[in-house]
Amino acid sequence: VEWAEDNSYRPFCSKRCQLIDLGAWASERNKIAGSSLFDSEEDLGEITKH
């Protein structure tokens, strides 16, 4: 796949690759390394995990 400015799926090569990446983040297979911003689930307040 050629990298082009007019590629609507940038930085991905296709819609399929875009959805695969989104799925990995949504299922938490991809994570950003580091410690949590919250010490416990009680600190989450009104934020809930779905």
DSSP file (Angstrom, degrees, kcal/mol; ACC not computed):
  #  RESIDUE AA STRUCTURE BP1 BP2  ACC     N-H-->O    O-->H-N    N-H-->O    O-->H-N    TCO  KAPPA ALPHA  PHI   PSI    X-CA   Y-CA   Z-CA
    1    1 A V              0   0    0      0, 0.0     2,-0.3     0, 0.0    13,-0.0   0.000 360.0 360.0 360.0 130.7    0.0    0.0    0.0
    2    2 A E        -     0   0    0     11,-0.1     2,-0.6     1,-0.1     5,-0.0  -0.633 360.0-125.0 -82.3 133.9    1.4    3.4   -1.0
    3    3 A W        +     0   0    0     -2,-0.3     2,-0.3     3,-0.0    -1,-0.1  -0.680  44.7 164.2 -77.8 120.4    1.6    6.0    1.7
    4    4 A A    >   -     0   0    0     -2,-0.6     3,-1.6     1,-0.1     6,-0.1  -0.987  49.3-125.0-141.9 149.8   -0.3    9.1    0.4
    5    5 A E  T 3  S+     0   0    0     -2,-0.3     5,-0.1     1,-0.3    -1,-0.1   0.806 111.0  57.0 -60.1 -31.5   -1.8   12.3    1.8
    6    6 A D  T 3  S+     0   0    0      3,-0.0     2,-0.7    -3,-0.0    -1,-0.3   0.393  73.9 117.8 -86.8   5.1   -5.2   11.4    0.3
    7    7 A N    X   -     0   0    0     -3,-1.6     3,-1.4     1,-0.2     5,-0.1  -0.629  52.9-158.9 -72.0 112.3   -5.4    8.0    2.1
    8    8 A S  T 3  S+     0   0    0     -2,-0.7    -1,-0.2     1,-0.3     6,-0.1   0.598  87.1  57.6 -71.2 -10.1   -8.5    8.5    4.3
    9    9 A Y  T >  S+     0   0    0      3,-0.2     3,-3.0     4,-0.1    -1,-0.3   0.346  87.4 174.0-101.9   5.1   -7.3    5.7    6.6
   10   10 A R  T <   +     0   0    0     -3,-1.4     3,-0.1     1,-0.4    -7,-0.0  -0.263  63.8  29.9 -52.1 138.4   -4.0    7.2    7.5
   11   11 A P  T 3  S+     0   0    0      0, 0.0    -1,-0.4     0, 0.0     2,-0.2  -0.957 122.6  63.2 -86.0  12.1   -2.0    6.2    9.5
   12   12 A F  S <  S-     0   0    0     -3,-3.0    -3,-0.2     1,-0.1     3,-0.1  -0.567  77.5-132.2 -94.2 160.5   -3.4    2.8    8.6
   13   13 A C  S    S-     0   0    0     -2,-0.2     2,-0.3     1,-0.1    -4,-0.1   0.749  82.8  -2.5 -82.8 -23.9   -3.3    1.2    5.2
   14   14 A S  S  > S-     0   0    0     -5,-0.2     4,-1.9     1,-0.1    -1,-0.1  -0.960  74.0 -97.4-157.5 170.2   -7.0    0.3    5.1
   15   15 A K  H  > S+     0   0    0     -2,-0.3     4,-2.5     1,-0.2     5,-0.2   0.880 120.9  57.3 -61.1 -39.1  -10.3    0.3    6.9
   16   16 A R  H  > S+     0   0    0      1,-0.2     4,-2.3     2,-0.2    -1,-0.2   0.935 107.9  45.1 -59.4 -48.6   -9.6   -3.3    8.0
   17   17 A C  H  > S+     0   0    0      1,-0.2     4,-2.1     2,-0.2    -1,-0.2   0.870 111.4  54.3 -64.4 -36.2   -6.3   -2.4    9.6
   18   18 A Q  H  X S+     0   0    0     -4,-1.9     4,-2.2     1,-0.2    -1,-0.2   0.922 110.9  45.1 -61.8 -44.9   -7.9    0.6   11.3
   19   19 A L  H  X S+     0   0    0     -4,-2.5     4,-2.5     2,-0.2    -2,-0.2   0.849 109.7  54.7 -70.5 -35.0  -10.7   -1.6   12.8
   20   20 A I  H  X S+     0   0    0     -4,-2.3     4,-1.8     2,-0.2    -1,-0.2   0.926 110.9  46.0 -62.4 -44.3   -8.2   -4.3   13.9
   21   21 A D  H  X S+     0   0    0     -4,-2.1     4,-1.9     2,-0.2    -2,-0.2   0.916 111.9  50.6 -65.0 -43.9   -6.2   -1.6   15.8
   22   22 A L  H  X S+     0   0    0     -4,-2.2     4,-2.7     1,-0.2    -2,-0.2   0.909 109.5  51.9 -59.9 -42.6   -9.4   -0.2   17.3
   23   23 A G  H  X S+     0   0    0     -4,-2.5     4,-2.2     1,-0.2     6,-0.3   0.870 106.2  53.9 -62.5 -37.8  -10.4   -3.6   18.5
   24   24 A A  H  <>S+     0   0    0     -4,-1.8     5,-2.0     2,-0.2     6,-1.7   0.892 112.6  43.3 -65.2 -39.6   -7.1   -4.2   20.2
   25   25 A W  H ><5S+     0   0    0     -4,-1.9     3,-1.1     4,-0.2    -2,-0.2   0.908 113.3  51.7 -70.6 -41.6   -7.4   -1.0   22.2
   26   26 A A  H 3<5S+     0   0    0     -4,-2.7    -2,-0.2     1,-0.3    -1,-0.2   0.850 112.4  45.1 -65.5 -34.7  -11.1   -1.7   23.0
   27   27 A S  T 3<5S-     0   0    0     -4,-2.2    -1,-0.3    -5,-0.2    -2,-0.2   0.412 114.0-119.3 -88.5   2.5  -10.3   -5.2   24.3
   28   28 A E  T < 5S+     0   0    0     -3,-1.1    -3,-0.2    -4,-0.2    -4,-0.1   0.711  78.5 126.7  64.9  24.3   -7.3   -3.8   26.2
   29   29 A R  S   <S+     0   0    0     -5,-2.0     2,-0.4    -6,-0.3    -4,-0.2   0.838  73.5  54.3 -71.3 -33.8   -4.8   -6.0   24.3
   30   30 A N  S    S+     0   0    0     -6,-1.7     2,-0.3    -9,-0.1    -2,-0.1  -0.852  75.5 167.1 -97.3 135.5   -3.0   -2.7   23.7
   31   31 A K        -     0   0    0     -2,-0.4     2,-0.6    -3,-0.0    -6,-0.0  -0.981  38.3-116.3-144.1 154.1   -2.2   -0.6   26.7
   32   32 A I        -     0   0    0     -2,-0.3    -2,-0.0     1,-0.0     0, 0.0  -0.835  41.3-118.7 -91.4 125.4   -0.1    2.4   27.5
   33   33 A A        +     0   0    0     -2,-0.6     2,-0.2     0, 0.0    -1,-0.0  -0.274  67.3  71.6 -64.8 146.8    2.7    1.4   29.9
   34   34 A G  S    S-     0   0    0      2,-0.0     2,-0.1     0, 0.0    -2,-0.0  -0.710  81.9 -53.1 136.1 175.4    2.8    3.1   33.3
   35   35 A S        -     0   0    0     -2,-0.2     2,-0.0     1,-0.1     0, 0.0  -0.443  61.1 -94.8 -83.5 159.3    1.0    3.3   36.6
   36   36 A S        -     0   0    0      2,-0.1    -1,-0.1    -2,-0.1    -2,-0.0  -0.340  18.3-134.8 -69.8 150.4   -2.6    4.0   36.9
   37   37 A L  S    S+     0   0    0     -2,-0.0     2,-0.4     2,-0.0    -1,-0.1   0.655  93.0  60.7 -76.1 -16.2   -3.9    7.5   37.5
   38   38 A F  S    S-     0   0    0      1,-0.1    -2,-0.1     6,-0.0     3,-0.1  -0.910  71.0-149.4-116.7 140.3   -6.2    6.1   40.2
   39   39 A D  S    S-     0   0    0     -2,-0.4     2,-0.3     1,-0.1    -1,-0.1   0.818  80.4  -6.6 -75.9 -31.6   -5.1    4.2   43.4
   40   40 A S  S >  S-     0   0    0      1,-0.0     3,-1.0     0, 0.0     4,-0.4  -0.937  77.4 -93.7-153.5 173.0   -8.2    2.0   43.5
   41   41 A E  G >  S+     0   0    0     -2,-0.3     3,-1.2     1,-0.2     4,-0.3   0.782 119.7  65.6 -65.0 -25.3  -11.6    1.5   41.9
   42   42 A E  G >  S+     0   0    0      1,-0.2     3,-1.1     2,-0.2    -1,-0.2   0.827  93.8  60.2 -64.7 -30.5  -13.1    3.8   44.6
   43   43 A D  G <  S+     0   0    0     -3,-1.0    -1,-0.2     1,-0.2    -2,-0.2   0.631  86.9  76.8 -71.7 -13.3  -11.1    6.7   43.2
   44   44 A L  G X  S+     0   0    0     -3,-1.2     3,-2.3    -4,-0.4    -1,-0.2   0.743  72.0 178.8 -72.0 -21.8  -12.8    6.3   39.9
   45   45 A G  T <  S-     0   0    0     -3,-1.1    -1,-0.2    -4,-0.3    -2,-0.0  -0.375  70.3  -4.0  60.4-120.5  -16.0    8.0   41.2
   46   46 A E  T 3  S+     0   0    0     -2,-0.2     2,-0.4    -3,-0.1    -1,-0.3   0.504 108.1 105.8 -86.7  -3.8  -18.5    8.1   38.4
   47   47 A I    <   -     0   0    0     -3,-2.3     2,-0.4    -4,-0.1    -3,-0.1  -0.638  54.1-171.1 -76.0 128.5  -16.2    6.7   35.8
   48   48 A T        -     0   0    0     -2,-0.4     2,-0.4     2,-0.0    -2,-0.1  -0.920  23.1-125.3-124.1 149.5  -17.2    3.1   35.1
   49   49 A K              0   0    0     -2,-0.4    -2,-0.0     1,-0.1     0, 0.0  -0.781 360.0 360.0 -89.9 133.3  -15.7    0.3   33.1
   50   50 A H              0   0    0     -2,-0.4    -1,-0.1     0, 0.0    -2,-0.0   0.406 360.0 360.0 -98.7 360.0  -17.9   -1.2   30.4
